[in-house]
Amino acid sequence: MIVRPAMVSACLIATIVAGAWAQGHRPYGLGRPATEEEIASLNHDAAPDGEGLPPGRGSVAQGQLIYQQQCTSCHGPRGEGVPPAYPALTGRDPKGEGFPFGRDPKIPRTIGNYWPYATTLFDYIRRAMPLTASGALTNDQVYAVTAYLLAADQVIPMTAVLDSAALVSLKMPYRDRFVPDNRRGGNDVK
Ligand code: HEC
């Protein structure tokens, strides 16, 4: 049998990988198991019905301050966004009335004209924002900045204070435009 260099390298790589795999399923020797605290800090969800929302509360006025300090650099002073990278958060463009987003994808989708639940808005901000320091806001701060954005979108009054019960009872303006996706295929596809 003629042994080609490529065959030798392939065998060598296979031997190295198999050896490393045998040493505890960490073929590249990188990383470490996540600690309980690290998992707990990321393992939180708030469902549309409010399940999983933490205790806490915050006012529109408190949220405005947080927004100005931590959000304007990307989303603009009034939440108008900085296209194309940073989405608009506020604005009820009259073109959005009638919900024509499927026909005209260029219409900006904001919290006021597109977001179906206030509870998941809280969840999103808590888990992901501010982009460069996600997870850094306290629960009270997330309630407050959620309140500010909802007030800026004319969903709640400027004097409002939000907690978990208030978020659950709040009906977003276009919630009824969303239907549960219960398709199973075939004739069910709408
Ligand atoms: C460094 C830039 C940056 C900062 C600071 C920042 N964001 Fe964002 N934000 C983004 C980007 C980028 C997205 C879009 C992410 C995506 O679509 O995956 C986003 C998306 C969002 C969305 C979802 C918009 C939508 O309708 O899809 C919300 C709500 C939001 N940010 C709120 C905030 C709040 C509140 C703060 C301040 C506490 C904040 N952001 C700070 C960059 C930023």
Residues whose N, C-alpha, C, O or C-beta is under 5 A from the ligand:
A	BS01	HEC	Q70 C71 C74 A85 Y86 P87 A88 R109 I125 M129 P130 L131 T132 V145
